[in-house]
Amino acid sequence: MSLAGYDVAKYRSFLDPTHIDLRPLTLLFGYNSAGKSALLRALPLIAASCHRNASGPIALESEVARGARFADIRSRFEKGSFVEFALDFDAEDIRQISFRVFDVESAREQVVERLQLRDAAGLVLSAVWTPSLEPSGSPSSAYAVTLRNSPPVQVRVSFRGLLPASDDPGMPAAAVELLASAARKLDEVYSSIHWLQSVRAPIPRYAELITRPTRVQSTGANAGAILAYDKFRGGRLVKRVSEWYERATQHTLDLPDEADRYSIVLSPSNAPLVRVNVVDTGEGMTQVLPVLVLLAQAAEGVLGPSPVLAIEHPELHLHPNAERELSKLLCTSVASSVATGGGRVRTILETHSHHVLLSVQLAIVHGDISPDDVLVYWVRELDDGQSSLDAVKFDELARPIDAKWPPGVFSEELEQARALALERMRRAHP
Amino acid sequence: MRVLVEDVLFQIPASTPLLITLFFHAIRDRHRVVADPNGPYRAWAARLDDDTRKFCDNALDFSALAESLEPAVIELRVVAAGTPSWRPPRLPLVDALELLQRPYKILVEDARSDRAFLLAMCTPEQRQFFEDRERRGLLEFVHGGGVSSMNTVVEALANDDRAQLTTFVLFDSDALRPGVPSPQSEQLRAACTPHIAHHQLRRRFIESYLPLRALSDWAGSIRNSKKRKKRRHRFAALARLTPAQRHFYNMKKGFLEDDKRAKAAQTAGALYDGVDHFTREALAHGLDAHLSALFHPPGARFSERDLKDDGSWQEGSGLAARLVELAR
């Protein structure tokens, strides 16, 4: 199973159905407040909603929801109380699972109003909620379930988060199997999406390694613990992360042996005895650490067969030189992921970095990655406040196809530099 | 324009003043100069004074950066000697400089309303590109009159290679039905082909791209109640047409005017066969001859969403993107 894309509709500033194709590297660009973050965060929101303990079909209690009510999640451009999501899979059986989530205001709960499963031939199962409330006031679990080429049956379907199940004896066996298969896929979605938000939490100066850390949290927490644990197990991740620091900043990273705690230190490459706790270095050095750990984990294959890395502003606070090295690492990760075949690492980034884009273009031109492995979305706000996407693909010379890149974007510096050069020339040769 | 400078030019001392002018155009007029910075350029630049050398270095750097995401599609090769050749363009330095000083011209029927139409079909970034280029004198909308007089202008360009390279022609199809442009429009298209970049509107004329919302607002926007009633009556009739009928209807002069063209064997065919008598009557004289004013100012009367809903965004924004490519 590999998540190949997702769709949102009636979600935040995206009223119209909006599709995001997840390539090995997908980049979201756009001005501030255009809708990039909302689009990227739809992924961890869906992932959180795919957890069995989610409070409802939209995990409003999750970190990514940031305390939102349903009204904050749904589009403000329409009065309807719906949000629609769909997940597209590279799979033989179910290719798409789509949800329409309805807000039952009187119950202050949400319900999956419509679930649709599609295979290669089209719609294979549809479950449509029969609007009714239980005596408790909660939405009922009565659904009209229709299998392809079959008449609808009225049965009960329960959802844990977005995971469907049914033990209704009236449910056709084929439908039970399809729902179970969908639930398995959604379970995988929950574990395969790794989200890093834009502002990462400070790294502790010293910390104890009590248990095996699970995964890098969205705040970047656990990145240090994962490295500390890795060091005991051979240090493959530490090596990868340190190599990047060396290339980008001429420092090496290490976790010195200490009795009951760990710390992360950086040393100048040519003065290895000088050890500075990473907390005492520049903000860029610490902000990038969780990104590096996540990429190293993906490269080592410890995130599962088809992880999706959703990272906001990976380049935050980095000097352009280091930005360039980070971009190269991203491209290398795309290339190696493609080379290993099988499940692919897919990385989606929200970024303002021209360096990232230039590095990707260079990697295409050098043949390190295929133009098909990269997709850029220019996210923009329309006059009416809604958001819209323009997909920018590249040819083999890394030129945007059909001039889809918006003119003038990233030319601001160029314009200023031109004006400066002209003025200097005028003064030098009046 | 992307300007490739042959290395040998940097080895001809007499070329230096003209080469510096070329670099000046690269920075001021946003052309892109491409030369190998480690080739003969290096020795040439080393002989310049510091300020001029930095200026030329900057021009190469800026050009490379500009080309990364927004590559020019017109490529000019500057050669040391020989006569100009145009397919593809290979010009001696003097001729190249003359070409680079020309603004890119968009020949349209009506410079005001067609410009407004094009800007209405743009994303904000594309619109800013056109407005900025106009302000700097690098791009001009040229009033060509009707399709017939534009034909005369285009025919006059037949022997002007420079103008052919720097002119884009945008014109109505004047089609009475889908896929059948008028003979005059086809004649103009043929005159442009293959050397002059052009776009023949798929719909009849620019007014055919006005979304219903803009027309609805227009119908209700007049104070005089009698005229308002008349406008609304006509608009309601227009709204009853199918999209294809609406896109080829003569909004300026109505069915009666088109009937005259039947004598020249130009008809709408079966396009309006299902239209009832009352609708035909309401639309007999068109909606208004000045509807193109509704494109002013871009974005004020309708939005990108309206254009998408109306099905014209793909053609319009594609046209704008192509023009951006050609004009940079």
HADDOCK unambig.tbl for C-alpha pairs under 7 A between the chains (distance, minus, plus):
assign (segid A and resid 383 and name CA) (segid B and resid 303 and name CA) 6.80 0.50 0.50
assign (segid A and resid 399 and name CA) (segid B and resid 69 and name CA) 6.49 0.50 0.50
assign (segid A and resid 399 and name CA) (segid B and resid 71 and name CA) 7.00 0.50 0.50
assign (segid A and resid 400 and name CA) (segid B and resid 69 and name CA) 6.58 0.50 0.50
assign (segid A and resid 403 and name CA) (segid B and resid 321 and name CA) 5.74 0.50 0.50
assign (segid A and resid 403 and name CA) (segid B and resid 322 and name CA) 6.96 0.50 0.50
assign (segid A and resid 403 and name CA) (segid B and resid 325 and name CA) 6.41 0.50 0.50
assign (segid A and resid 405 and name CA) (segid B and resid 69 and name CA) 6.84 0.50 0.50
assign (segid A and resid 406 and name CA) (segid B and resid 125 and name CA) 5.83 0.50 0.50
assign (segid A and resid 406 and name CA) (segid B and resid 126 and name CA) 6.78 0.50 0.50
assign (segid A and resid 407 and name CA) (segid B and resid 70 and name CA) 6.93 0.50 0.50
assign (segid A and resid 407 and name CA) (segid B and resid 125 and name CA) 5.72 0.50 0.50
assign (segid A and resid 407 and name CA) (segid B and resid 126 and name CA) 5.97 0.50 0.50
assign (segid A and resid 407 and name CA) (segid B and resid 129 and name CA) 6.51 0.50 0.50
assign (segid A and resid 408 and name CA) (segid B and resid 125 and name CA) 6.65 0.50 0.50
assign (segid A and resid 408 and name CA) (segid B and resid 129 and name CA) 6.94 0.50 0.50
assign (segid A and resid 414 and name CA) (segid B and resid 62 and name CA) 6.58 0.50 0.50
assign (segid A and resid 418 and name CA) (segid B and resid 27 and name CA) 5.93 0.50 0.50
assign (segid A and resid 421 and name CA) (segid B and resid 55 and name CA) 6.12 0.50 0.50
assign (segid A and resid 425 and name CA) (segid B and resid 51 and name CA) 6.60 0.50 0.50
assign (segid A and resid 425 and name CA) (segid B and resid 52 and name CA) 6.94 0.50 0.50
assign (segid A and resid 425 and name CA) (segid B and resid 55 and name CA) 6.86 0.50 0.50
assign (segid A and resid 428 and name CA) (segid B and resid 51 and name CA) 6.60 0.50 0.50
